[in-house]
């Protein structure tokens, strides 16, 4: 028995039938999730968690933890507790804003994961997005390079869906996206992506990604350098609403 799912159903007044209808599966499928402990497909896990007002990791915790690389777990804990997150990406969209199709294209295109592992990594990535749907979500500001909007990751359909999902996300008061236009020449973002988290006790933590694994940064001098890079990239970016309009315009070009 999946007790976490059973409790969530009871707390929300949902039945296996009503949850199945909202998620778009057969009631018998939900029954198997409940009584046999079967793990739903990634998109069904995310949908079910949204309907029940829970994080995916609350209902399927062991699965979520098992799908995360060991080296990523320290940052995941920081990310989960953060009150603000500031992210810069120059090549792909931040994982917290990726659609399932876009995430699949990124992970498949990288060519570094066995096919059998891709679904597990997608599940972990989508589960992380639950922090932005909590009742007390962190303030999330993402600066991205315009090239990210125009790179055909997964093809036109995937990009159109992804960019309109960004526009929809921007309607949330705790999500802000800014785009560095392609007309900008050299700027700090060319040195690579990074994320800055502000913890509840006001401490800062940084995260740097590379081809092998990510690195959590806590050294004062390193954090000062990342903060300086953040000020630079944000200073070169369009305003939030100018960026939303640009994202919408580019989305229309993906036909």
Secondary structure as UniProt FT lines:
FT   HELIX           3..12
FT   HELIX           16..23
FT   HELIX           27..35
FT   HELIX           42..52
FT   HELIX           56..59
FT   HELIX           61..66
FT   HELIX           70..72
FT   HELIX           73..81
FT   STRAND          84..89
FT   HELIX           95..97
FT   HELIX           100..110
FT   HELIX           115..128
FT   HELIX           129..133
FT   TURN            135..136
FT   STRAND          139..145
FT   HELIX           146..150
FT   TURN            153..154
FT   HELIX           156..169
FT   TURN            170..171
FT   TURN            173..174
FT   STRAND          175..180
FT   TURN            182..183
FT   HELIX           188..191
FT   STRAND          194..198
FT   TURN            200..201
FT   STRAND          204..208
FT   STRAND          215..217
FT   HELIX           220..236
FT   HELIX           240..253
//
